[in-house]
Amino acid sequence: MSVCGITTFNPDLKRLEANFNAILPQVGSVLVWDNGSDNYKEVIALAASLSDKIHIATEGSNKGVAYALNRLCAYALERDERDILLLDQDSEACENMYSNLIRYRTDNVAIVSPIISDINVRVDTSDLPEKEVCLLPITSGSLTNLDAWKAIGGFDEKLFIDLVDTEYDIRALMKGYCSYRINTVVLTHEIGHIEPSGLPFPRIQQGKIVIRRGHRSGHSVFRTYYQIRNLLYVREKYGSFLKRMHIQLQSPQSAIVHTLVFDPNRIQRVRAILKAIRDSRTLFNKF
């Protein structure tokens, strides 16, 4: 039996309905963990109107994405599932996504992921191979090996949100697992509410410095705090391993500059960034 897990928090109901309708024909059941949504009753009503294959659980509060993902994986494992397809609430699976991902599942593969197509930024897959190693797949669309999830130790709930998937991917690599991206399988996804800034921004692409139009993430000040805090924490905790594996995460300096140049509410974001820097040290020292 195949299963999909979705985490919800104040979802846009139309987007969530499209998500449900896309994945329901592909799996035996859909598990939803709600992180204390204000529109929880509407989510329940929507699920009931669509299918009895949708099962919803909640504790009535937001304990973070990592906590929700662990609950979904644990629930699937209790039902003797070997894998779970994890989706964000605003993602939309392509046709036959599950069956096309499961073909590449083996015991030493932690995650089989699709290529991500953000609804605001076009992606060209014409020159990509059918399958390639993906060191740091994002959570949404990831077909997650539950035996591997258990061996890796689950998602780190200290992070709450942001870089939860990256931190998990790093530990998967440290445990000897690999992950693949299947470029013929496309997941429509929205990362924040990306919009062009109108300003050019230098970046490194294939070893060359190129000038590309920048984008605002559309993330809240709340998210800015967790993005910077967790980036600092992960780089500090796994720095030597990342260097040995030649994995480059975004530098904190680049993230801060990009945030301050392209995103509004700069004063609030500066405060969030300063708090994130301070709290990242506390987080690392505690663990």
C-alpha distance (Angstrom), angle and dihedral (degrees) to the residues before:
residue distance angle dihedral
M1 . . .
S2 3.81 . .
V3 3.79 124.4 .
C4 3.79 137.8 -167.9
G5 3.81 125.4 -158.5
I6 3.81 123.8 -154.6
T7 3.80 128.6 -175.6
T8 3.81 116.3 -150.4
F9 3.79 134.0 -165.9
N10 3.81 118.8 166.6
P11 3.81 90.7 -31.2
D12 3.78 125.8 -165.3
L13 3.80 98.1 -110.1
K14 3.80 95.7 -145.3
R15 3.79 91.5 52.5
L16 3.80 90.9 45.2
E17 3.79 91.0 50.5
A18 3.81 90.2 52.3
N19 3.80 88.1 49.2
F20 3.81 92.1 51.9
N21 3.81 93.6 45.2
A22 3.80 92.0 51.0
I23 3.80 96.6 50.3
L24 3.83 103.9 32.5
P25 3.84 95.5 78.9
Q26 3.81 89.9 51.4
V27 3.82 103.4 53.1
G28 3.78 140.3 43.5
S29 3.79 94.8 -125.9
V30 3.80 142.1 2.2
L31 3.81 119.1 -141.3
V32 3.80 117.0 -159.8
W33 3.79 124.6 -166.2
D34 3.79 111.2 -165.8
N35 3.80 118.1 -154.7
G36 3.80 97.0 -150.4
S37 3.80 99.7 -67.8
D38 3.80 118.8 -166.9
N39 3.81 87.1 -137.1
Y40 3.81 94.8 46.5
K41 3.82 92.7 129.1
E42 3.79 89.8 54.5
V43 3.81 90.2 49.7
I44 3.82 89.3 52.6
A45 3.80 91.3 48.6
L46 3.80 92.5 48.1
A47 3.79 92.6 50.5
A48 3.81 92.1 47.8
S49 3.80 91.1 51.0
L50 3.79 93.1 52.9
S51 3.80 109.4 41.2
D52 3.78 145.6 -23.4
K53 3.82 86.4 -132.4
I54 3.83 89.3 78.8
H55 3.81 114.2 90.2
I56 3.82 119.8 -173.3
A57 3.80 129.2 -162.1
T58 3.80 131.9 176.1
E59 3.78 142.4 165.2
G60 3.80 90.9 -151.7
S61 3.80 96.3 -113.4
N62 3.78 139.2 75.8
K63 3.79 109.9 -105.1
G64 3.77 93.3 163.5
V65 3.77 140.1 -93.1
A66 3.81 94.6 -79.0
Y67 3.80 91.7 54.3
A68 3.81 91.0 49.4
L69 3.81 93.1 48.2
N70 3.79 91.0 50.9
R71 3.81 90.9 50.8
L72 3.81 91.1 51.2
C73 3.81 93.2 47.9
A74 3.81 92.8 45.7
Y75 3.80 91.6 49.6
A76 3.80 91.8 49.8
L77 3.80 91.1 47.7
E78 3.81 90.6 51.4
R79 3.80 87.2 56.3
D80 3.82 89.5 55.3
E81 3.80 93.8 -108.7
R82 3.80 117.1 155.7
D83 3.80 96.0 -156.9
I84 3.78 141.1 16.5
L85 3.80 127.7 -155.8
L86 3.81 106.8 -137.8
L87 3.80 119.8 -152.8
D88 3.78 134.6 178.2
Q89 3.79 116.5 -127.3
D90 3.82 92.4 -109.0
S91 3.80 97.4 47.2
E92 3.79 125.6 103.9
A93 3.79 121.5 -155.9
C94 3.77 121.2 -138.5
E95 3.80 121.7 -124.9
N96 3.83 114.0 -70.0
M97 3.79 90.8 3.7
Y98 3.80 95.6 144.2
S99 3.81 96.1 47.3
N100 3.80 92.0 46.0
L101 3.81 92.4 51.6
I102 3.81 97.7 43.5
R103 3.82 90.1 59.3
Y104 3.80 89.1 73.1
R105 3.80 96.7 46.7
T106 3.82 117.0 120.7
D107 3.79 132.2 159.8
N108 3.81 94.3 -99.6
V109 3.82 94.0 49.7
A110 3.80 113.8 93.2
I111 3.80 97.0 -173.2
V112 3.78 137.5 11.2
S113 3.78 108.4 -163.4
P114 3.80 137.9 -177.6
I115 3.76 124.9 -129.3
I116 3.79 110.3 -91.8
S117 3.79 120.8 -124.8
D118 3.80 110.9 -169.5
I119 3.79 110.5 -147.4
N120 3.81 89.3 -130.8
V121 3.82 98.9 45.1
R122 3.81 123.9 50.0
V123 3.79 119.6 -131.0
D124 3.82 124.6 -155.7
T125 3.82 114.0 -148.7
S126 3.81 97.8 169.2
D127 3.82 96.0 105.1
L128 3.80 97.7 38.6
P129 3.82 125.5 105.1
E130 3.79 118.6 -112.6
K131 3.82 92.2 -111.5
E132 3.78 132.8 16.0
V133 3.78 138.9 166.6
C134 3.80 111.1 -92.4
L135 3.79 113.6 -163.3
L136 3.80 97.9 -171.6
P137 3.82 112.5 25.2
I138 3.79 117.2 178.4
T139 3.78 119.8 -118.4
S140 3.78 99.7 -113.1
G141 3.77 111.0 88.2
S142 3.79 93.2 10.1
L143 3.78 116.6 142.1
T144 3.80 97.1 -146.2
N145 3.79 123.1 -153.7
L146 3.82 104.3 -134.9
D147 3.80 95.9 -156.5
A148 3.79 87.1 54.4
W149 3.82 91.0 46.2
K150 3.79 89.2 55.5
A151 3.82 93.7 46.1
I152 3.81 92.3 47.1
G153 3.79 91.2 51.5
G154 3.78 100.6 -113.1
F155 3.78 127.1 -93.9
D156 3.81 118.8 -34.6
E157 3.80 105.3 -107.5
K158 3.82 92.6 -166.7
L159 3.80 88.6 75.0
F160 3.83 93.0 59.5
I161 3.82 93.9 -171.9
D162 3.83 137.2 -2.8
L163 3.82 124.2 43.7
V164 3.80 88.9 21.8
D165 3.80 88.5 124.7
T166 3.81 94.0 42.9
E167 3.80 92.7 52.3
Y168 3.82 90.6 48.1
D169 3.81 91.0 48.9
I170 3.80 91.1 52.8
R171 3.80 92.4 52.8
A172 3.81 89.6 46.8
L173 3.80 89.0 56.8
M174 3.79 91.0 46.5
K175 3.83 88.6 54.1
G176 3.80 91.1 52.9
Y177 3.81 99.0 -103.5
C178 3.78 124.6 134.5
S179 3.80 130.9 -154.4
Y180 3.79 131.9 -150.4
R181 3.77 135.8 -151.4
I182 3.80 116.6 -147.9
N183 3.79 106.5 -150.5
T184 3.80 94.3 -166.2
V185 3.82 89.6 63.2
V186 3.80 113.5 73.9
L187 3.79 126.6 -165.4
T188 3.78 118.4 -163.8
H189 3.78 107.1 -140.1
E190 3.79 140.1 160.5
I191 3.79 119.7 -138.2
G192 3.79 104.3 -160.2
H193 3.79 109.3 -50.8
I194 3.77 100.7 -57.2
E195 3.79 117.0 -162.0
P196 3.81 132.0 167.7
S197 3.79 114.1 -95.7
G198 3.77 95.6 -156.3
L199 3.82 90.3 -128.4
P200 3.83 126.1 108.9
F201 3.79 116.3 -121.6
P202 3.84 127.8 -169.8
R203 3.79 118.5 -126.6
I204 3.80 138.6 162.7
Q205 3.81 115.8 -106.9
Q206 3.80 122.2 173.9
G207 3.80 90.2 -16.4
K208 3.80 94.5 -51.6
I209 3.78 131.4 103.2
V210 3.79 109.1 -120.5
I211 3.78 131.4 178.5
R212 3.78 113.3 -129.3
R213 3.75 133.2 169.5
G214 3.80 110.0 -93.6
H215 3.78 125.3 -125.7
R216 3.76 132.3 -147.6
S217 3.79 111.9 -130.2
G218 3.80 94.5 -145.0
H219 3.80 89.2 -140.5
S220 3.78 119.8 146.1
V221 3.81 126.1 -110.0
F222 3.82 85.4 -106.4
R223 3.81 89.1 60.9
T224 3.81 92.7 45.1
Y225 3.80 88.5 61.0
Y226 3.82 94.1 53.0
Q227 3.80 93.8 41.5
I228 3.80 93.3 55.8
R229 3.81 96.3 37.0
N230 3.79 94.2 49.7
L231 3.80 94.0 42.2
L232 3.80 89.9 55.8
Y233 3.81 91.4 45.2
V234 3.81 95.5 49.6
R235 3.81 93.8 45.1
E236 3.80 91.0 50.0
K237 3.80 96.0 44.8
Y238 3.80 98.1 44.3
G239 3.82 101.4 24.4
S240 3.80 97.3 120.1
F241 3.82 93.2 46.8
L242 3.81 92.5 47.0
K243 3.79 90.2 50.9
R244 3.80 92.1 48.6
M245 3.81 90.8 50.1
H246 3.82 92.5 44.0
I247 3.80 90.6 -122.6
Q248 3.78 114.0 154.4
L249 3.77 118.7 -159.0
Q250 3.77 120.0 -168.8
S251 3.79 109.8 -79.8
P252 3.81 115.6 -114.4
Q253 3.80 88.8 -126.8
S254 3.81 91.6 55.5
A255 3.80 92.0 46.3
I256 3.79 91.9 49.9
V257 3.81 94.6 46.4
H258 3.81 91.9 46.5
T259 3.80 90.8 49.9
L260 3.79 94.0 49.0
V261 3.82 95.2 43.5
F262 3.79 100.4 44.4
D263 3.80 107.8 24.6
P264 3.81 127.9 74.0
N265 3.82 126.8 -128.9
R266 3.79 90.6 54.9
I267 3.80 96.6 171.3
Q268 3.81 92.2 54.2
R269 3.79 90.4 44.9
V270 3.81 92.6 51.1
R271 3.80 88.7 54.0
A272 3.81 90.8 48.1
I273 3.81 91.3 49.0
L274 3.80 93.6 50.0
K275 3.80 90.5 49.4
A276 3.81 90.0 47.3
I277 3.81 91.7 53.6
R278 3.79 91.5 50.4
D279 3.80 95.1 44.5
S280 3.81 94.0 47.0
R281 3.80 88.9 64.0
T282 3.79 91.3 49.7
L283 3.81 91.0 47.7
F284 3.79 92.5 51.3
N285 3.80 94.1 45.6
K286 3.81 91.2 51.6
F287 3.76 93.3 55.5
